Amino acid sequence: MDWDYLRYVRALAIGGTLAKAGEILGVHQTTVLRRLDHMEEALAVRFFERSREGLKLTAAGEMAFHEAEKLAAEIENLERKLRQETTALEGKIRIATPDTLMAELLAPILASLLIKYPDIELEVLTDNDVSNLSHREADLTLRPENKPQATWEGERIAAMEYAVYATPGYCRHNRGFDLDQRPEQLRWIIPDETFSLLATGRWYRRHLKHATSVIRCNSLQAMVALARSGAGVAVLPCYLGEDARELRRLSEPLEGESVDLWLHVNQDTQQMARVRLVMAFLVSRLRALEASLEFSTTY
């Protein structure tokens, strides 16, 4: 059945005559008559009883008119929603990210997002271990990774560099240390295997295989807190280390150990206007933050 039939049935039922139906539809009454004859012949159904006084719905016409009214209401509701979608940003957005990125980078950006779009309902999913973040559960996922899955859509934000950090006090208590030749002289704060994707596993294996004094952590936030307290030396992302006034950088950014920061979008929800707009907002703010924080700072 041609959906346009219902539009003509509705106009004829409301207008009551061919002329008034033509006015409603914006066509000549002869077009309305021709279309009525065609659809009744095509479906072998009579929708109207015709007389000099006008048109009267048959039982089949009543049924068709009822469905046409429901369809018209649904279309009107859809048009209203589409207009709202273009004028207001509202609805739920689920964002997943590691704890440290939320605390240090994303939280103030989300605050500014809610100031601009107060009707957005945010749901935030965080985890110390980036590998546990489920891409399917969130609309947008901000995470560090160098080889995202080929099927994932997203935007690369920046290359996050890593360097060695410690407090000046810890350095004074370990005068004469040789970071390049004898790093095992120091106490190292390192991640355990539960979130090795966040840090520089290859660098640890090359340089710290003889280290005996280590503190293992299952949280990057714990590593930062321990380093800031003077408990030892840590390899940290530069965006964290440079922002900690208690810490001193002891090395150049580690060559070949940078990790790309990606904002991924869920393929199931990426066509939603609010998801696209929030993604564009976050990408713009995060890239502006890259310049101010200088992820790739020089020693």
N, C-alpha and C positions, 0 to 999 in steps of 0.2 A: 504493500500500500504506500502510495506517495504521501509523505508527511504534509505536503502542501494542501492535500484534500481537506484536512482538519481545519486549516486556516480559512478556507472558503466556506465550509460548513458553519463555522463559528460566525463569520461575517454575515452570512445569509440569515442565520437564526437571530442574531442581534438586530440586523437591519429590517428584516421582514419582507423586503422587496429586492429585486435585482438592482434597482437604481441606488438604494441606500447601501446595499452590500458593496456596490462598485465604489461609492464614496469612501467607505471604510477601508477598502483594499487599495484605493487609488488607481482603479482601472475602469474602463467603460463597462456599462451594464451588459453589452453584447458579449464581452469577454467573460463576464461572470456566468451568463447563460450557457455559453459554449463550454466553459469549464465544468459547470454542474452537469450538463448532459454527458460529457466525457467521463466524469468520475462515476456517475450512476451506471453508465453502460459498462465501464471497465470492471466494476465490482458486482454488477448485477444486483444492485441494492438501490431502493428508492429512499432518498433522505428527506424529501419534502413532498407534501401534497400541494399542487399548484392550483390557484384559483385567481379570479379577477381581484379579490381582496388582498392577495399576496401569497406568501409561502407559510406552510404549517409543517412542523417537524413530524415525521413518522416515528415509529418506535425505534427503528434503526438510526434515524436522524437524532433522536434524543440521546441515544447511547454515544453516537459520534460527537455530539455537541458537548456532552459531559466530559469526555476525554479531551476534547479540544480546549475546554476551560481549564482543566488540570494542567495541560501542556503549556498554555499561555501563562498560567501562574508560575510554573517552574521556570519558564524562560525569563519572565520578569524578575524573579528572584535571582537567577543567574546573572542577569544584566546588572542588578543592584550590587551583587557581590563583586563583579568585575570592576564596577566603578569604584567601589571601596578599595579594591586591591591596588588601584592606580593612584588613589589619593591618600591612603593611610596604610601604614605598616603595622599589622597586628597579627596576633597568633603566636603559637609556640615555636621556639627555636631551641634545638638541643645541640650543645657544643661540648666536645670532648677534648681534653688536653691534659698533659702532665701537671702535677701540683706546682712545680716551680715556674712553668710558663704562665700559669694562671696568676700566681702571686706576683711575679716580677714584671710581666709584660701585658697580659691580657685583661686583668681586672680593671685597670683604669680605662681601657678602651671600651670594655663592656659598659662601664658606668656612663661614659659619654654617649654610647649607643642608646641607652635607656632614657637619657635626657632628650635626645633627638626624637626617639620613637617610644614614648611611654607606654604604648599599648602592646609592645612586644613582651611575651612571656618567656623568660629564659629558663632553661634547665641545663645545668652544668654538670658534666661527668668528669671526674679527675681520678688519677691513679699515679702512684709513684713509678710504676713500671709501664713504660710507653707501649710495650708489646701486649699489655692486657687491655688496652683501649680498643673497644669494638667499633669498627668503622660503621657497621650496620645499625648500631643503636643511635647514632648521632646524625644530625643534618650536616654539621661541619666539624672537622677534626683538625686541630692544630698540633702537629707533632714533628719532632726531628727525625729525619731518615734520609739516607742517600740514594736508596733504590726503591722508590714506591712501586707498588704493583701497577702493572701496565694498564689494568682496567680501571684504576682510580682516576677520577677527574680532580683537578686542583690547580693551585697557584704556588709556585716556589717563591718564598718571601725573601730569604737571605741565606748566606752561608755563616753558620755559627762557629767561630773559632774557639779552640781550647788552649789554655796555657797553665803553667804551674804557679800556684799562689801559696803564700804563707804570711803570717803576721811578722812585722819587724821584730817583735819580742822573741818569737821562735827562732828567727835568723840569728839574733844576738846570742841566744843560748847554744847555738850550733855554729859558732864562728869557724871559718875555714872550710866549710863543706864545699864539695865539688859536685854540682848538680849534673854535669855532663859525664864525668868519669866515674864517680862513686856515689850515685844517688841512694844506694842502700844504706849510707850513713844516716839518713834521715828517717823519721817516722812518717809513713805514708797513710793518708786517708783515702781509701779506694772503694769503689762500688763492688758489691757481690754480684754473683751471676744473675740475680733476679732482675737487674735492670742494666745489664752490660751494654745494651744498645745505646744508652744515653751517653756513655763515656768512651774513652779511647782504649779499648781492649788491646789492640795491637801494640800501642805504645807501652802499656804496662808489661806485656809479655817480653818486649825487647829490652826494656830498661830496668825493670824491677824484679827480674827472675831470681835475684839473690837477696832481695830485701827480706829481712826477718822481723822488722818492727812495723806492723800495719794495723790499721783500724778498718774493719770492713763494715760497710753501711748498706742498707737496702733502700736508702732514700737520698736523693741529691740534696734535699733541704738539710738533712742531717750532716752530710759532708760539708756543706757551706757553714753550718753552725759550728762544727768542730774546728774547721780551719780558722774561722773568725775568733774562736776562743783561744787559739794558739796551741791546739793539741797536736798539730802536725802539718805536713805539706799535702796539698791536694791539686789534682788536675781538674779545673773547673771551666765551664763555659765562660767566655770573656764577658758576656752580658751580665753574669752574676759577679764574677771576680772584680771587674772594673768598678762596679757600683758599690762594692763593700769597702768602706773607708778604712776598716781595720786591716785589710789585706794589701800585700805588696806583690806585684807580679815579678816572678823570678826568671821568666823565659820569654822568648818570642812565642807567638802563636805556633802551636806544634804543627809542623809541616805535614800535610797529607792527612790530618786528623779532624778537619772541619766536618760538620754535619749540616746538611741543608734543613731549613725550616720550611715545612709545607703546610698549607691550609687546604685540606681535602673536602670535597662536597659529596654527599650521598647521592648516588645515581637515581635512587627512588624518589628523592624530593628536590633535586636540583632545578626542576622546571618551575617550582613554586616561586612566585614573585618575591615573597618575603625572604626566602632563602637566598636568592640571587642578590637582593639588595643588601642583606646583612653581610654576605660574603664580600661584596664590593667594598662595603664600609670597612670591614676588618682588614682586607688586603691593603687599602689605602692608608689606614692608620698604622698598621704594622710596618709597611715600607717606609713611612715617614719616621717611625721610631728607629729603624735601622740606621738612618743617617745620623740621628742625634746620639744614639748609644755607641755607634761605630763598632759593630760586631767584629770587624776585622781590624782591631786596633793594632798599631805597631808598638814595638817594645821601646 
